[in-house]
Amino acid sequence: MAAGGFCKLPNGTVVVALNLPSPAGGPAGGPAGVRVLVHAHNRARALTRLRNLGLRAVYLRGNAAPPTPDEITAVLHHPDGLIWRTAPDNGVTVNELWRPIRALLRRTAVVQQPAR
């Protein structure tokens, strides 16, 4: 089960944060885990956005790892409202920029292509 959480904003929308195993699959193909942020009207829509991108088994149970104020600012300023970066290991934050979700999905597609 993925760790995650949410934060309801004053305008009624929510920001959902999830720590997921990387679709690229570990050190050889990419990061071992990613932190994904989604801005949506409600929690159900946020998870639906991820499922529509191919991350089918994504569930949010509880609020163990809600988004930080910096993460909320980052996702609100991104035009897609859907971003990711490498998940912090053992609580150590990494100085890494947030990336659009397209970059993660594109990297996954390149890693999973069979050799010719």
N, CA, C and O of each residue as an XYZ file, in Angstrom:
464
protein
N       0.852     -1.178      0.000
C       0.000      0.000      0.000
C       0.892      1.234      0.000
O       1.896      1.277      0.712
N       0.535      2.220     -0.784
C       1.314      3.444     -0.897
C       1.013      4.390      0.254
O      -0.137      4.545      0.665
N       2.068      5.021      0.771
C       1.871      6.047      1.795
C       1.407      7.310      1.098
O       1.813      7.594     -0.029
N       0.567      8.056      1.762
C       0.093      9.277      1.153
C      -0.805     10.046      2.081
O      -1.021      9.675      3.235
N      -1.320     11.124      1.546
C      -2.214     11.957      2.318
C      -2.802     13.032      1.432
O      -2.531     13.084      0.232
N      -3.602     13.883      2.027
C      -4.251     14.940      1.272
C      -4.376     16.179      2.140
O      -4.218     16.130      3.360
N      -4.664     17.292      1.477
C      -4.889     18.551      2.164
C      -6.018     19.264      1.434
O      -5.952     19.465      0.221
N      -7.050     19.642      2.171
C      -8.160     20.371      1.563
C      -7.833     21.855      1.605
O      -7.452     22.389      2.647
N      -7.985     22.512      0.468
C      -7.671     23.936      0.344
C      -8.901     24.784      0.642
O     -10.022     24.278      0.593
N      -8.712     26.066      0.951
C      -9.853     26.937      1.286
C     -10.909     27.045      0.184
O     -12.080     27.288      0.476
N     -10.506     26.867     -1.083
C     -11.486     26.977     -2.169
C     -12.247     25.676     -2.408
O     -13.062     25.605     -3.328
N     -11.996     24.626     -1.585
C     -12.731     23.377     -1.687
C     -12.011     22.291     -2.465
O     -12.425     21.133     -2.406
N     -10.952     22.617     -3.190
C     -10.197     21.605     -3.914
C      -9.230     20.910     -2.960
O      -9.038     21.350     -1.827
N      -8.628     19.827     -3.427
C      -7.684     19.087     -2.602
C      -6.368     18.871     -3.356
O      -6.327     18.871     -4.586
N      -5.308     18.691     -2.586
C      -4.020     18.266     -3.117
C      -3.730     16.920     -2.476
O      -3.695     16.798     -1.252
N      -3.522     15.907     -3.317
C      -3.232     14.557     -2.858
C      -1.768     14.261     -3.132
O      -1.271     14.522     -4.228
N      -1.077     13.715     -2.136
C       0.323     13.324     -2.272
C       0.431     11.824     -2.020
O      -0.115     11.309     -1.044
N       1.143     11.123     -2.911
C       1.317      9.677     -2.775
C       2.774      9.297     -3.001
O       3.414      9.801     -3.924
N       3.297      8.415     -2.166
C       4.607      7.809     -2.394
C       4.342      6.466     -3.056
O       3.712      5.586     -2.470
N       4.830      6.318     -4.285
C       4.569      5.114     -5.057
C       5.870      4.464     -5.490
O       6.889      5.141     -5.624
N       5.843      3.136     -5.713
C       7.008      2.527     -6.341
C       7.096      3.041     -7.772
O       6.073      3.256     -8.423
N       8.291      3.233     -8.252
C       8.467      3.795     -9.586
C       7.982      2.832    -10.659
O       8.293      1.642    -10.601
N       7.222      3.325    -11.645
C       6.825      2.460    -12.757
C       8.032      2.008    -13.573
O       7.962      0.992    -14.264
N       9.147      2.757    -13.501
C      10.352      2.392    -14.248
C      11.037      1.188    -13.629
O      11.778      0.488    -14.319
N      10.815      0.926    -12.354
C      11.261     -0.312    -11.756
C      12.633     -0.348    -11.132
O      13.424     -1.229    -11.470
N      12.948      0.547    -10.254
C      14.166      0.419     -9.464
C      15.385      1.089    -10.033
O      15.288      1.844    -11.001
N      16.569      0.816     -9.428
C      17.796      1.527     -9.763
C      18.223      1.374    -11.224
O      18.772      2.319    -11.791
N      17.997      0.250    -11.837
C      18.440      0.071    -13.222
C      17.629      0.927    -14.184
O      18.178      1.483    -15.135
N      16.320      1.037    -13.942
C      15.471      1.766    -14.869
C      15.079      3.146    -14.400
O      14.454      3.890    -15.156
N      15.421      3.516    -13.184
C      15.037      4.816    -12.668
C      14.992      4.792    -11.158
O      15.549      3.893    -10.527
N      14.331      5.778    -10.577
C      14.273      5.851     -9.117
C      13.463      4.697     -8.530
O      12.559      4.170     -9.179
N      13.793      4.310     -7.302
C      13.090      3.213     -6.639
C      11.667      3.611     -6.265
O      10.771      2.767     -6.269
N      11.447      4.865     -5.949
C      10.125      5.338     -5.587
C       9.953      6.788     -5.984
O      10.926      7.529     -6.120
N       8.703      7.186     -6.169
C       8.413      8.560     -6.561
C       7.335      9.130     -5.651
O       6.518      8.392     -5.101
N       7.342     10.435     -5.498
C       6.303     11.159     -4.770
C       5.496     11.899     -5.825
O       6.031     12.730     -6.560
N       4.225     11.598     -5.895
C       3.331     12.171     -6.899
C       2.355     13.111     -6.207
O       1.789     12.776     -5.167
N       2.161     14.296     -6.793
C       1.199     15.276     -6.280
C       0.131     15.526     -7.335
O       0.437     15.695     -8.515
N      -1.124     15.548     -6.900
C      -2.253     15.766     -7.800
C      -3.161     16.825     -7.206
O      -3.510     16.763     -6.027
N      -3.546     17.801     -8.025
C      -4.510     18.822     -7.622
C      -5.824     18.519     -8.348
O      -5.850     18.407     -9.573
N      -6.907     18.388     -7.587
C      -8.203     18.055     -8.186
C      -9.331     18.602     -7.318
O      -9.096     19.168     -6.251
N     -10.569     18.418     -7.802
C     -11.748     18.906     -7.072
C     -11.999     18.122     -5.795
O     -12.465     18.679     -4.801
N     -11.687     16.820     -5.819
C     -11.841     15.992     -4.624
C     -10.875     14.809     -4.710
O     -10.215     14.608     -5.729
N     -10.802     14.033     -3.634
C      -9.851     12.916     -3.590
C     -10.144     11.877     -4.649
O      -9.219     11.342     -5.260
N     -11.394     11.583     -4.877
C     -11.752     10.577     -5.876
C     -11.287     10.994     -7.266
O     -10.765     10.169     -8.016
N     -11.467     12.248     -7.614
C     -11.024     12.721     -8.931
C      -9.507     12.704     -9.057
O      -8.974     12.428    -10.132
N      -8.816     12.996     -7.968
C      -7.345     12.959     -7.995
C      -6.861     11.544     -8.298
O      -5.971     11.353     -9.126
N      -7.444     10.558     -7.631
C      -7.042      9.176     -7.878
C      -7.459      8.709     -9.266
O      -6.751      7.918     -9.889
N      -8.601      9.189     -9.758
C      -9.037      8.853    -11.106
C      -8.065      9.401    -12.146
O      -7.795      8.740    -13.149
N      -7.538     10.602    -11.917
C      -6.550     11.169    -12.841
C      -5.329     10.256    -12.952
O      -4.813     10.038    -14.048
N      -4.870      9.725    -11.823
C      -3.727      8.816    -11.846
C      -4.071      7.494    -12.521
O      -3.273      6.963    -13.293
N      -5.242      6.968    -12.238
C      -5.650      5.700    -12.857
C      -5.796      5.837    -14.364
O      -5.478      4.905    -15.103
N      -6.270      6.980    -14.826
C      -6.406      7.204    -16.259
C      -5.060      7.272    -16.968
O      -4.987      7.074    -18.181
N      -3.997      7.550    -16.224
C      -2.655      7.586    -16.798
C      -1.988      6.217    -16.791
O      -0.862      6.081    -17.270
N      -2.656      5.210    -16.260
C      -2.109      3.864    -16.263
C      -1.655      3.369    -14.907
O      -1.221      2.222    -14.794
N      -1.737      4.186    -13.881
C      -1.377      3.756    -12.526
C      -2.635      3.189    -11.880
O      -3.282      3.861    -11.077
N      -2.977      1.971    -12.224
C      -4.276      1.389    -11.888
C      -4.478      1.091    -10.412
O      -5.568      1.329     -9.892
N      -3.492      0.591     -9.734
C      -3.670      0.141     -8.353
C      -3.275      1.218     -7.352
O      -2.480      0.966     -6.446
N      -3.822      2.406     -7.512
C      -3.503      3.526     -6.628
C      -4.695      3.778     -5.711
O      -5.805      4.057     -6.162
N      -4.429      3.670     -4.407
C      -5.462      3.915     -3.407
C      -4.906      4.831     -2.336
O      -3.701      4.838     -2.087
N      -5.764      5.596     -1.705
C      -5.376      6.478     -0.614
C      -6.150      6.057      0.621
O      -7.369      6.208      0.699
N      -5.410      5.523      1.588
C      -6.033      5.115      2.841
C      -5.350      5.888      3.958
O      -4.158      5.710      4.212
N      -6.095      6.728      4.608
C      -5.545      7.509      5.709
C      -4.885      8.788      5.231
O      -4.977      9.170      4.065
N      -4.218      9.434      6.173
C      -3.574     10.708      5.890
C      -2.204     10.732      6.574
O      -1.859     11.692      7.263
N      -1.434      9.665      6.372
C      -0.155      9.497      7.060
C       0.936     10.417      6.524
O       1.816     10.824      7.282
N       0.899     10.750      5.252
C       1.943     11.576      4.641
C       1.314     12.687      3.800
O       1.401     12.654      2.572
N       0.680     13.672      4.448
C       0.035     14.749      3.683
C       1.075     15.622      2.991
O       2.245     15.616      3.374
N       0.657     16.373      1.972
C       1.598     17.253      1.277
C       2.055     18.402      2.177
O       1.286     18.917      2.989
N       3.301     18.784      2.020
C       3.841     19.913      2.771
C       3.402     21.214      2.093
O       2.952     21.182      0.948
N       3.523     22.343      2.766
C       3.172     23.622      2.120
C       3.980     23.881      0.843
O       3.446     24.436     -0.117
N       5.250     23.490      0.819
C       6.050     23.663     -0.398
C       5.525     22.808     -1.541
O       5.506     23.247     -2.691
N       5.098     21.586     -1.227
C       4.546     20.710     -2.261
C       3.228     21.255     -2.793
O       2.962     21.183     -3.992
N       2.410     21.795     -1.910
C       1.132     22.375     -2.340
C       1.379     23.540     -3.286
O       0.716     23.660     -4.316
N       2.330     24.395     -2.940
C       2.665     25.527     -3.807
C       3.150     25.050     -5.165
O       2.771     25.613     -6.191
N       3.981     24.023     -5.182
C       4.520     23.514     -6.446
C       3.415     22.996     -7.357
O       3.401     23.320     -8.545
N       2.491     22.200     -6.829
C       1.454     21.633     -7.673
C       0.435     22.694     -8.115
O      -0.120     22.596     -9.209
N       0.188     23.696     -7.279
C      -0.753     24.747     -7.670
C      -0.193     25.633     -8.775
O      -0.956     26.205     -9.553
N       1.124     25.752     -8.853
C       1.730     26.586     -9.881
C       2.050     25.833    -11.161
O       2.552     26.428    -12.115
N       1.771     24.543    -11.201
C       2.010     23.780    -12.425
C       0.729     23.746    -13.242
O      -0.346     23.514    -12.688
N       0.818     23.973    -14.543
C      -0.410     24.047    -15.363
C      -1.229     22.757    -15.386
O      -2.456     22.813    -15.474
N      -0.573     21.596    -15.309
C      -1.310     20.330    -15.339
C      -1.864     19.949    -13.978
O      -2.846     19.211    -13.899
N      -1.257     20.438    -12.906
C      -1.685     20.057    -11.564
C      -1.352     18.620    -11.225
O      -2.013     18.012    -10.383
N      -0.324     18.064    -11.878
C       0.066     16.670    -11.679
C       1.571     16.576    -11.871
O       2.056     16.634    -13.001
N       2.320     16.431    -10.771
C       3.778     16.453    -10.833
C       4.371     15.335     -9.984
O       3.674     14.716     -9.180
N       5.685     15.080    -10.174
C       6.368     14.025     -9.423
C       7.840     14.369     -9.241
O       8.385     15.219     -9.944
N       8.472     13.693     -8.285
C       9.920     13.694     -8.123
C      10.298     12.466     -7.306
O       9.429     11.781     -6.764
N      11.590     12.191     -7.219
C      12.053     11.031     -6.474
C      11.612     11.140     -5.019
O      11.727     12.202     -4.406
N      11.110     10.044     -4.476
C      10.656     10.036     -3.079
C      11.859     10.144     -2.149
O      12.901      9.544     -2.413
N      11.725     10.899     -1.071
C      12.831     11.003     -0.123
C      13.093      9.672      0.575
O      12.156      8.968      0.953
N      14.370      9.329      0.743
C      14.757      8.095      1.434
C      14.978      8.380      2.907
O      15.731      9.287      3.261
N      14.327      7.615      3.762
C      14.483      7.727      5.216
C      14.237      9.139      5.727
O      14.880      9.570      6.685
N      13.322      9.859      5.104
C      12.982     11.201      5.564
C      13.951     12.281      5.130
O      13.769     13.446      5.485
N      14.982     11.924      4.365
C      15.958     12.908      3.901
C      15.437     13.516      2.607
O      15.231     12.807      1.622
N      15.224     14.818      2.608
C      14.707     15.472      1.416
C      15.819     15.687      0.404
O      16.973     15.913      0.768
N      15.464     15.616     -0.848
C      16.404     15.761     -1.944
C      16.137     17.094     -2.631
O      14.982     17.464     -2.846
N      17.196     17.811     -2.975
C      17.028     19.057     -3.713
C      16.860     18.728     -5.192
O      17.803     18.802     -5.980
N      15.653     18.369     -5.535
C      15.335     17.970     -6.901
C      14.110     18.751     -7.345
O      13.202     19.003     -6.553
N      14.089     19.126     -8.592
C      12.950     19.862     -9.126
C      11.776     18.929     -9.373
O      11.956     17.742     -9.644
N      10.577     19.476     -9.275
C       9.371     18.730     -9.620
C       9.284     18.624    -11.123
O       9.659     19.551    -11.839
N       8.791     17.501    -11.606
C       8.689     17.259    -13.044
C       7.240     16.955    -13.410
O       6.479     16.452    -12.584
N       6.863     17.263    -14.648
C       5.501     16.906    -15.075
C       5.374     15.387    -15.183
O       6.361     14.696    -15.433
N       4.190     14.883    -15.001
C       3.955     13.436    -14.997
C       4.305     12.821    -16.348
O       4.649     11.641    -16.413
N       4.226     13.592    -17.419
C       4.579     13.076    -18.747
C       6.019     12.569    -18.779
O       6.317     11.594    -19.470
N       6.918     13.227    -18.033
C       8.320     12.811    -18.013
C       8.465     11.428    -17.383
O       9.286     10.636    -17.845
N       7.701     11.119    -16.352
C       7.767      9.808    -15.708
C       7.195      8.736    -16.628
O       7.780      7.662    -16.768
N       6.074      9.017    -17.246
C       5.441      8.035    -18.115
C       6.273      7.794    -19.368
O       6.327      6.664    -19.855
N       6.913      8.811    -19.895
C       7.764      8.671    -21.069
C       8.979      7.818    -20.724
O       9.373      6.949    -21.502
N       9.578      8.068    -19.546
C      10.732      7.278    -19.102
C      10.333      5.818    -18.935
O      11.106      4.926    -19.283
N       9.157      5.563    -18.417
C       8.671      4.201    -18.228
C       8.493      3.508    -19.567
O       8.840      2.335    -19.708
N       7.963      4.210    -20.542
C       7.737      3.619    -21.863
C       9.078      3.267    -22.520
O       9.175      2.237    -23.188
N      10.093      4.085    -22.347
C      11.395      3.816    -22.943
C      12.023      2.592    -22.278
O      12.610      1.757    -22.966
N      11.912      2.469    -20.972
C      12.508      1.350    -20.238
C      11.818      0.041    -20.599
O      12.479     -0.995    -20.666
N      10.509      0.057    -20.832
C       9.759     -1.175    -21.050
C       9.761     -1.633    -22.504
O       9.221     -2.703    -22.787
N      10.339     -0.883    -23.444
C      10.366     -1.307    -24.830
C      11.316     -2.487    -24.989
O      12.416     -2.470    -24.436
N      10.914     -3.501    -25.729
C      11.780     -4.662    -25.928
C      12.969     -4.304    -26.840
O      12.868     -3.430    -27.701
N      14.072     -4.988    -26.631
C      15.265     -4.769    -27.468
C      15.039     -5.398    -28.828
O      14.388     -6.437    -28.945
N      15.572     -4.771    -29.838
C      15.387     -5.280    -31.218
C      16.623     -5.920    -31.730
O      16.646     -6.399    -32.864
